[in-house]
């Protein structure tokens, strides 16, 4: 079953695009966090993006962060069988390699980013409302 509510979907697409009526300055939609929160196992993405079906668990939300060997094992070649990301927002780095909320540990066995993210003045609104401020 496909979720379809014209008004809700239109509003959500506008919000995701960063346009519309939002009083908070520098508001950005964090696709990685959203994927981990609402599709932690990646089943929804796997259903609609068959090119990534071989990627297990939450890794499906960030295929560009996987090694070329891991991608090769599942038949994915960035730029050929699946596109390179158009943009990677600095805010995403703290969610990459993170285990989904309320689920088993991340398949890679890490609980946080593989590297220390660059300090950025435009952190996105979710930084200011999170309890953890050490990023």
Secondary structure, 3 states (H helix, E strand, C coil): CCCCCHHHHHHHHHHHCCCCCCCCCCCCCCHHHHHHHHCCCCHHHHHHCHHHCCCCHHHHHHHHHCCHHHHHHCCCCECCCECCCCCCCHHHHHCCCCCCCCCCCCCCCCCCCCCCCCCCCCCCHHHHHCCCCCC
